[in-house]
């Protein structure tokens, strides 16, 4: 199992599964191990994203789908539910390594007590080992998010559970089935999370690096993640294709566009070319996917306008569409 073709199963909630348009941290870990010359087998029952716009599972709009994306991750997954399911999943998919990032939903949504969190984590590990006695486990610490910054009680709960993760790993690790801990990788809540909880591309890289570092240092699987981390564009990666048509009503135009994976709002920019406006001006209110097509009003009849559209996912906005122009009726 320490060789280059190790079977790896990632277990997690929405932070791990990701949503429409994401790479996911699994992608960055897989690419890192491949770059080290390894051929990891990613295993598990799931192989899709959550569509954050339609709020449905089964989305396949990965930013780059060319990687092994099988895992055992889904939005809302908890330690208390997974402790009863992990044994059967491990028996079916036979991972050599179990990478686990779970617990935030237990604390945030269900208010599970700290003694129960510890007992549930121990039961989870015991069930995985019962199915595969020599499994190697990496437990990820819960990264900070907007709720731990604004809710002192939750922040204390997360800190306490992270201490439980560390102490449980120390107490239950054995030579035959070692347990290691992955730190949070230095997540910056403002810069690395697109909605205050879920990682954007740069946040995903930091989580992947935390797991890559411990796989390298404790299990000699690959190398530590390269530093400094790249700073990559955030927001939707696919450009919307904008179409603008004159309306039958004076001073109006109809805008329509191709929906972008993961984009939950769109900003319209315009400038009056006839009046030599040099810069695009953003209209103040974002449009939802359901407002497509949309009619813009209060244009000056006879003037030529140029429009651009920018797709955003949470706080992260992507690149602009190509400009589309019309003469207002």
RATA-V791269 format. One line per field, one symbol per residue. ss: DSSP state (2 for helix, 1 for strand, 0 for the rest). phi: phi as a letter, one per 40 degrees, with the letter a starting at -180 (. if undefined). burial: b if it has 24 or more other ideal C-beta (glycine too) atoms within 12 Angstrom, else e. Layout:
ss=???
phi=???
burial=???
//
This chain:
ss=00000011111102222010000022222222222000001100010011100001111000000000001110000022220002222222200011111002222200000222222222222222222000011111000002222202222222222222222222220000001111000000222210000010222222222222222222200000000000000000000001111100000011111000000011111111000000001100001022200111000000011111111110011111000111100
phi=.cccbccbbcbabccccgbdgccgccdcccccccccgcbcbcbicbaabcccccfbcgcbcddbccacbcabbadgcbccccccbcccccccbfccbbbbbbhccdcccbfcccdcdccccccdcccccccadbcbbbccccccaccccbbdccdcccccccccdcccdccccbccacbbbbccggcbdccbbcbgbcccdccccccdccccccccccbfbgbcccbcccbbcbgdccccccbbbccccdgbabbbaccbdgcbabbcbaaccdcgccbcbcccbcbcdccccbbcbgccdgccbbbbbbcbbfcbbccccccbbaccc
burial=beeeebbbbbbbbbbbbbbbbbbbbbbbbbbbbeeeebebbbbbbbbbbbbbbeeebebebbbeeebbbbbbbbbbbbbbbbbebbbebbeebbbbbbbbbbbbbbbbeeebebeebbebbbbbbbbbbebbeebbbbbbbbbbbbbbeeeeebeebbebbbebbbebbeebeeeebbbbbbbbbebbbeebbbbbbbbbbbbbbbbbbbbbbbbbebbebbeebeeebeeeebbbbbbbebebebeeeeebbbbbbebbbbbbbbbbbbbbbeeeeeeeeebeebbebeebbbbbeebeeebbbbbbbbbbbbbbbbebbebbbbebe
//
